[in-house]
Amino acid sequence: MLHLGKLRTVLLALAMLAVTASVAQAATKLHWYGQAAFRIETPSGGVILIDPWLTVPTNPDKESIAKLGRVDYILITHGHGDHVGNAVEIAKKTGALLVTSYGLQYNMKSMLGYPENQATAATGGNVGGTIDLPKAGAKVTIVNAIHASELTPPMIPAPAPGQPSAVTSGNPVGFVLQITDGPTIYHTGDTDVFSDMKLIPEFNKIDLMLACIGGHFTMDPVRAAQAVEWVQPKQVIPMHFGTYPILAGTPAQFKTALDKRGLGARMIEMKPGEDRVF
């Protein structure tokens, strides 16, 4: 028969194990493939892909698509090839529902072959709208981004001589992803810094910001640091850099720019192929 003191010790240890198991079960797992492509596994067991260019050259795992199991939702910020990526192939493989701006959703069905029944008005929206993602225990608010959004060859057939080769496809956007029992994540999409970013923390306190820093097509590290100051996330991960030489911004430059604003401790540097738990 256990002594009362020993019994209390055993019960306390069991309680601590239960708490530890609960915390582990409630974790949100983030995987970065490279460029702007992320996989998010939510505490409920759901799986969300954002800008799923899994064949990005910097991804060390060339079997990433073949290894995909469950995918519930694919979120796409805009129509450029490095963000649409492998979405159609993945959708046909997994049955994932498409969450993106209304115009891009329609063009992805009619021009790229995204399955019609996986891309409906239920998950197509626009800036300011919030869409429930029940399969992943989450919801996403579509927010503005300052960029462009076109489908171009080779994603679409080459046009006849003298005809447009870039097909405008919805608004460029970012996503604020609110995960039940998990973090609130802001994926900027491709964007410059813009003053309306100040509104994001008025509606959602951001735990994790995924911020483009490469420059040339988006904000560079210095401008991205200004965005972080306005959004005030608890942590920030730089993305959309280094895939090609023209995307010359670096995490080191970003850290320096953040340090000047007293925000350097918030940066987390990830490598393509790496996982983080939040």
C-alpha positions, 0 to 999 in steps of 0.5 A: 500500500502506497504511503500518502506522501508517495501517492501524492508524488505519483499523482503529481507526476501523472498530472504533469505528464498529462499536462505535457501530453496536452501541450504536445497534442496542442502544438502547431507545426510549421514546415517551410519548403522555401520561397513563400511555401509553408505547411501548417499542421494544426492542433486538431490534426488539419493541414493547410498549405500556403503558396505551395511551390513544393518544387522550389529549387531551395527545397532539399526534399525533392519528394515533398509532393509524393510524401504529402498525406492529408491536405485540407486547404490550399491558400494562395496569395496571388497568381504568380507561378512561384505562389500557385506552384504545384497547387493543382497537382496537390489538389487532385492528389489530396482533395484540398479546398482552394482558398484565394481571391475570387478572381484567381479562384475562377481562373485556376478552375477555367485555365489551370484545371483546379477541380471545380468542386474543390474551389467554390464560393465557400472558400473564395473571398476577397479582402476583409472577408473571413473564411471558416476552415472547419477541417483544420480547426481554423479561420482565415481573414484575407488582407491586403497586399501591394503587389500584382496577380497574373497568370502567365506562360508556361502556366497558361498557353502561349498567346497568339501573336499580338495578344496579351500573355498575362491574364489578370487574376484577382487581387494580391492578398495576405492571410491572417490565419487564426488557429484554434488552440494555436497561434495567429499567423500573418502570411504577408504574401508578396508585398511592399510595406504599406501603412494599412498594416497598422490596422492588422493588430487592431483586429488580431494580435499576431503571434507569428509573421511570415514576412517577405524580405527578398527585395526587387519584387517585394519589400527588402529587409529594411522595409520589412523591418518597418512592417514588423514594427507596425504589425507587432508580431511576437515572432517573425520568420523571413521568407521569399529570399535567396531562391534566385540571386535577384532576391538578394535580401538576407536574414542577416540584413533583416536582423540588423534592420530589426535590431535598429528598431529594438525588435531583433529578438523576435526574428526566427531564421528557418532553413528550407526543409525545416520544421518549427513548433509553436 
